Amino acid sequence: MPQFFATPGAYVRLGRACASTSWGGRAGAIVGSAWEVAKHVCWALPCRVRESRPSILSVSTLGSGLTKVMAPAEILNGKVVSAQIREKLKSKVAQMKEQIPGFTPGLAILQVGNRDDSNLYINVKLKAAKEIGIKAMHIKLPRTATESEVLKCITSLNEDLTVHGFILQLPLDSENPINAEALINAIAPEKDVDGLTSINAGKLARGDLNDCFIPCTPKGCLELIKQTGVQIAGRQAVVIGRSKIVGAPMHDLLLWNHATVTTCHSKTANLNEEVNKGDIVVVAAGKPEMVKGEWIKPGAVVIDCGINCVPDDTKPSGKRIVGDVAYSEAKERAGFITPVPGGVGPMTVAMLMQSTVESAEHFLEKFRPGKWIIQYNKLNLKTPVPSDIDISRSCKPKPIGNLAREIGLLSEEVELYGETKAKVLLSSLERLKHQPDGKYVVVTGITPTPLGEGKSTTTIGLVQALGAHLHQNVFACVRQPSQGPTFGIKGISGTRPGATSLSFILPGALGP
C-alpha cells in the first residue's frame, strides 16, 4: 500500500489530483502529484502540530479514484499537561507564601471508611498537594460514623479559615445509612473544590463559569481539548454519559464554550450514528471499550474518561486497565485521543489542586489576613435626640456568633453565652501568631462632663470613629460598671481560665 506524509483526514487523488483540508481552521485546495499534495497539506497544519515530525500514513481507497490519507491520532498525554499545570501552581503558591507570611492554601479530604480504591486516590491527591505546597489534611472517619457525625465534621471544615477547599471522598463506606447528597450540599459552596454542590452545579448550568467551581474531571477534559488547538465554538460535541460528576457538567461546560452539544446515555437510539457526528467526543459511560473505532468521525477529538479492568492472561495481575473507547481502533480515525491510563486521570488531580489554589486566592481577596469584614449597623439619627433608654431599646444587637465570624474567629474558639455575649478561647492566639500586633490605646483620667461623658463614653465614641467610619480593626475593652444603672449590659466580669470576654455595648447603655 502506498504511504505518504499528510494531515489527518486529507483527501488526495493518486497521480495529479486535488487535496482539501479543514483541519485546525485551515482550508484550501492543492493540485499536484500525490507526494506534492501530501507535502503541502502537511504544511497547512497549525504551527503547534506542524513542528512535530510527520507520521508515515496509510492510504485507503474510497472509490472514484479518491484516496483518504489517515494518520494515527495525536496522543493527548495527561501526565505531561498535568505536570505543567502543577509546576505553575507551585510557583503561584510560593508567591502567596512570600507575599503573606504564615499563609498557606489549605485542602482537606474527608473520608468515611477504608475502601482500598479511595485510599489509593487520596494518597495521589495528598502527594500532589505536598509537591505544590498546599497544606493537605486527611480526615478519616470510621465505618461506624453516622450521618450526624460526618455533618459535624463538614460544619467544622466550613468554618475553618485555614481550609480553603475540601472534598468528601466518594463513595462513602459506612455501616450506617448516609445521605451523601445531603452531606455534599452541606459543604460551603465557596469551599466546594469538587464542584458537586447544587449551588455550584446550578451556576455552571446557568453559564456562571467565573463564579463557581467546576467538577475536576470535566474541567480537566476541557483543558485537554484546548491543548489540541481545535476551536470549540461552533463544533459538534457528543458527550456519552450523564452523571452528576462527569457527563452532565461536561455538557454544560462545552455548551457555554459555544459548542453544539448532544448528550447520549443508556437510552439513546443509534448511538453509533450520534457519535459519528461529533467533532469532539467525551466518553464517560463506565463500559469497557464500548465506543468502537468505526464510530469515530475522522479527525475528531476523543476524550476517554473511563477506567475499567478487563481480564488479561498476559499480565501478572491477570487483568489490564482499558477505557470506554476501543483505543487501538479509535486512534486510527481520531485526530486526537487520550490514552487510558495516563490521559484524563492525572488531569483530574491537577484540576483539584488548581481549584484549591483558586479558592485560596478568593479567600485572600475577601478575607485578607488582618482585615475584618464587619457589617456595621446603620445609624438612624433622630431629632430631638431620644433618651438613653429609648436608644438602647431601639437597637437590635447583632448575634455575637456572627460578629465572631466577621472578625475571623472559628466556632470552636468561641463559647456563646446567649445571643449577645461570648468567651473567646486564648488558644486562638496560637493560630493567629503570624498576625502583626495591634496598638493599645488607654483612655483614662477624664473628668466626666455635666452630661456624664467620661472615660466609657469617650472610649465607645473613639471605637465607633475608628471602626465604622475609618474601617480599622478595633475593639473596646470597658471595665464592668456598677450593676444598678446598666443592668450588667455594659460588660461581663469573670472568665474561666484560658478565655477572655466578648460582648456588646448598646447605645444609650452608658448613661450617667
N, C-alpha and C positions, 0 to 999 in steps of 0.2 A: 504494500500500500504506500503511495507517495506520502512524503512528510514535508511540512512547511513550518516556518515561523509565522505566527499570526495572532490576532486578538481573539478572545473567546467569542464565539457566535458570528464570526465573519464569514461571508459567503463569497466564494471565488468560482470562476469558470476556468477549467483547465485550458491551457493554451493562452490565447488572448481573450480577456474577459473583463467583467466589471465586478468590483467588490464594494460592499457598503457596510458601514458600521455605525451604530448609535451609542456605543459603549462609552460610559463616563461623560456623556453630554456632548461628545464629538460626533458629527455626522458628515458623510460625504461619499463620493464615488471615485474609484480609481480604475483606470483602464491599463492593461499591460499583461505581461506574462504572469503565470501563477506565482512565480517567485517574486516578481516586482510587486504584484498586488499584495501578497502576504507581507512583504517588507514594509510597504507604505502603510498598511493597516496597523502594523505593529507601532509605527511612529505616530499614529493618530491617537494613541492612548494618552491619558493624563500623565504628567511628569512622574508622579509617585510610582506608577506601575511601569512606565517606560524605562526607568532607570534600572529595573531589575533584569536579570538575564532572561531572555525569551526561552520558552519551553519548546521541545520538539512535539509537534502536534499531529494527531491522526486526522485523516480526511475521510469523510463518509459521503457517499453519493446520494443525492436527493432526487435524482431524475432530471430529465431535460438538460443534461449536461451540467447542472448546477452541483457544486460540491460544498459541503459545510465543513469548515475548519474548526475543530473543537479543542480547546486547551483544558488541561486539568485545572480545577478551581484553585485559586489562591487561598492558602490556609490562613484563617484568622486566629493567630496564636494568642489566646487569652493570657497565657503566662507572661509573655513579653509586654503586652499592653498594660496588664495589671501592675507589673514591676515598674513601669514608667510612671503610673499614677501614684503608686506608693512612694516613689522617690520624691515626687513633687509634694506630696502630703508631708513627708518627713521634713522637708525644707520649710514648709509653712508652719508646722508645729514648732520647729526650732526658733523661728522668728517670733511666734507668740510668746514662748518662754523667755526670750531675750527682752522683749518689749514690756512684759508684765511678769516680774519675778514672782515665783511661787505659784503661777498659774499653769495648769496642765489640762488639756482636754481629757474628759473622763468618759469611759464606756463601761456599762455594767451588763452582764449576761446573767439572766435569771433562769435557772434550770430546775425542773421538778423531776426527780427520779434519777435513774442511772443508765439510760439507754447507751449502748456502745456507739451507735452512729452519732448520737448527739454529743457524746464525749469527744469523738474524733473531730466533728465540725467546730466545737467550742475551742479545742486546742489550736486549730488552724487560725481561728479568729484572735485568740489571745497572743499567738506568736506574731501575727501581722500587726496587732496593736503595739506590742513591745518594740517591734522593728521601727515603727513610725514615730514612737514617742508618746503614744496615747496611754494614759493610766487606765488599764483594764481591770475590772473586778468581776470575779466569777462567784455568784451566789448560788449554792446548790442546796435545795431543799429535799428532804427525804420523800420516798414514795408515799409515806403516810400523811404528807401535807394535805391540809384541807383547802378549799377554795378561799375561805376567810383568811387563812394564814398566808396564802400567796398574795391575796389582795393587800394585806397589811404590808408586805414587803414591797409591793408595787407603789403603795402610797408613800412609803419612806423614800424610795428612789425618786419619786416625783418631786419631793421636797428637798432632796439633797443637792445643794448648789454645786457640789464638786462632780456630780454626774451630769453630763450634758446630753447623753443619749443612752438608752438601754433597750434591750430586746428580751422578749420572753421566748426562750428556745422551744420550738415546736418539733414534734408532738410532745405533749405533756405525758409524763409517765407516773401516774398516781393511782393508788388503790381506791381513792375516793372519787365520786363523780365531780367533775370540774367543768364549768362552762368557760372554755378557752376564749370564746368570742367576747364574753363579758370582761374577762381579765385583760384582753388586748385593748379593749376600749377604755379600760381604767388607766391606761398609760397616758400621761400628758402628751398631747399632740406635738408639742414643741420638743419632746424628747423621743418621739417615736421614730427612731432612725431606721426601723424596718419598714415604715410607711404602711402599716397594716390597720391602723385605727380607722374608724368610719369617717372621722374628720379629714384625715389626710387622703383617704380614698375618694371622698366627695370632692375635695379641692382638685384632685387630679382629674376626675371625671368632668369637672367644670372648666378645666383648662388653666387653673391657677398654678402653673408649674413652678413659679418662683416663690410660692407661699405654702409649699407642702413638701413633705418627704416622700420620695418615690420608692416603692419596693426595690430591693437591691438587685434582684435578678433581671427584671425588665430594664432597670437603669443601666446595668452592665451590658445588656443586649444592645441597647441604643448606642452606647459608646462604641461597641464593636462595629455596628452598622456605619457609624460616622467614620470609622477608621478606613473603610473601603473607598471613601471619596465619592460614593454614589449619592446623588441628591435624593433625599427622602420625599420632598414636596412633589406632589403630582404622581408619585409611583403607586402601583397596585401592591398592597401589602396583605399577606394572608397570615393570620395567627391561628394556630391549631391548639386548642385548649382554652378554658375559660375560668380557671381557678382564680381565687382572690389574690394569690401570691404572685402568679406569673401571667396567665392568659389575659384576664380582664384588665389589669393595669398596663400590660403591653399594648393592648388595643387602644387604650386611651392615650398612651404616650405617642404611638405612631400617628394617631388621629390628630393630636394637637401639634405634631410636627408636619402636618398637612399632607399625609399620605391618605389614599383611599383604602380603607381597611375592611377586610372581611374576616370575621371570626368563625372558625369551624369548631365542631365538637362532636361528641359521640352520635348525635342525631343528624348530622349533616349528610345529605344525599350527594352521591357522586363526588366524594372528597377528592379523588384524583384530578377531576376537572377543575375544581376550585383551586387546588394547589398549583396547577399548571398556569393559572392566570397571574401568579404572584411574582412581581419583580423582587420583592422582599418576602421571605418566608421564615416565620419564627415558630418553632415546634416545641410544645410543652404538653405532650399528651400522656406521657408515662407508659408508653407501649414500645418495647424494643423494636427498632428498625421498621416502624410502621409505615413511614413515608418512603416510597420506593424511588429509585433514581429516575425512572422514566416519567415520574410525575412532575419533576422539576423543570421549570421553564429555563431554556438555555440562557446562561449568563446571570441567573438570579443570585441574590444574596441569601444564603441559607444559614440560619442561626438555630442550633440544636441545643435545647435546654435539658434534654433527657439524660438520665443516669440510670441504666438498667444492668443487672447482672444476668448473663446467659451462660449455659453450660459450655465448657470448652476443655476437652480432654488434653489439649496440648499445653495447657497452663498448669503450673504446680498446684494452684488452688482449685483447679477443676472448673474455673469459670473466668469470664472476662467481662469488662465493662463496655457497653455499647450505648449509643444514644437512641433517640426516637426516629432518626433518619438512617436509612441504609447508606452509610458513609461511602463505601467503596464505589457504589453505583452513582450516588449523587454528585460526587466530586468530579465526575467526568462530564457533567452537564452544567453544574453551577459555575458562576463566576467567582464567588467567594463562599467559603464554608468553614464552620467551626468544627474542630475535632472534639471527640469525647473519649477520654478526659482531656483537659488542657485548654478548653475553649471558654465556655460560659462560667464554669465553676470558679476559677481564680478571679474573674471579674466581679462575681457576687460578693466575695470577701472584700475586694478593693473598694467597691461601692459602699459597703457598710462603714469602712474606715473614712471614706470621703464624706458621708453623711454625718458621721460623728464630729469630724473637724468643722463642717459647715454649721452644725448645731452649736459648737463651742464659739464660733465666730458670731453667731446670732446672739448668744448669751453675752458676749463682751459688748456688743452694740447696745444691748438693753440694760445689762447689769454690770457695767464696768466696775471692777473691784474698787471699793471705797466710795462709790456713788450710790446713794439710796434713791429709790424710786417711790416717793411718797405722794399720795393723792391728798392734798390739803383740803380741809373743809372750806367752803366758800363763805366769806364774811357777808353778813346781811345787816348793814348799818341802819339804825333807826333813829328818828328824831321825834320827840325828845329821847334822850338816852334812857333805856329801861333800867329798872332796878337790878341789882346784882342777882337776886334770886330769880327774876324773870329771865335774865340772860342765861343763867345756869340751866334752868328748866327747858329752855328752848333749844339747847344744844344737844344733839344726839351723838354720843361718843362713837367713834369708830371701834369695832371689835378689836380688842388688843391682839388677838391672833393674827388679824390682817396686818396690823401695824408691824408685828414681829416679822412677817414675811417681807414687808416692804423694805425693812432695813437689813434684810439678808440673814435672819436667824432661822435655823431649822426647827421643825416641830419638836424634835427630841431635845432641843436646847431650851425649851420654854415650858414652864409649868403654869397653866392657866388657873386663875382664881376668879371665876366668873367672867363676865364679858369685858371688864374694864381694868383688870389687874392681872399681873403675871410675875413670875420669878424667872430670871434668866440664869442658867447654869454657867458657872465660871469656866467650865470645860470648853465653852465656845471660844475662849481666848486662844486655845491651842490651834484651833482651825484657822483663826484669824491672825496668827502670829506674824504673817508676812505683810499685814496691812500697816501703813505708816501710823505713827502715834498722832493723836489729835492734840488740841490745846485746851487747857483747863482755865476757865475764867471764873474768878471768885467775886461775887457781888456781896459786899459787906460794909458795915459802918455807915449805913444810910439812916438818917433820921426821917421817920415817916412824915409825909405831908399831912395837912389837916384832913385830907380825904382818905388817909390810911395807906398811901402809896409808899411802901418801904422796900425792903430787900426782895421779898417774894414777888411783888408786882413788877419790880424792875427786872428781875430775872426772867419772868414769863414774857414780858414785853421784848426783852433782848432776844430770847429764843424765837419768838414769833417773827421778829425782823430778820434774823439770820436764816431761819428755815423757810418760812412761807414766802418771804419777799426776795431774799438773796440766794435761796436754794442751796444753802450749806447744810451739811450733815450736823445736826445739833440736838442735844438733849438737855433738859433742865433737871438738876438734882436739887430738890427742895426738901428742907427738913420737915419733920412731922409737926404740924401746928397743934394748937390746943384742940381737943375733940369737940368742945361745945359749939363754937360758931360754924365750923366747917363739916361736922359730922364725919370726919375722917376721910373726906373725899380728896383732900389736897395731896395726900401721900399715904404710904403704908409703912409701918415700922416693923422691924424684926424680920430676919430672913433665916432660913436654915443654912447650915454650913455648905459652902460651895455654890451659893446663889446670891444674886442681887435683885433688886426690885425694879419693876417696870409698871408704871401706872399712868392714868390720865389726870390732868388738872382741868376742870371745866371752867369756862369763862364765868366770871362772877363768883367763883368759889373762894376768892381771895379778899373778901370784904373785910372791913375793919373789925 
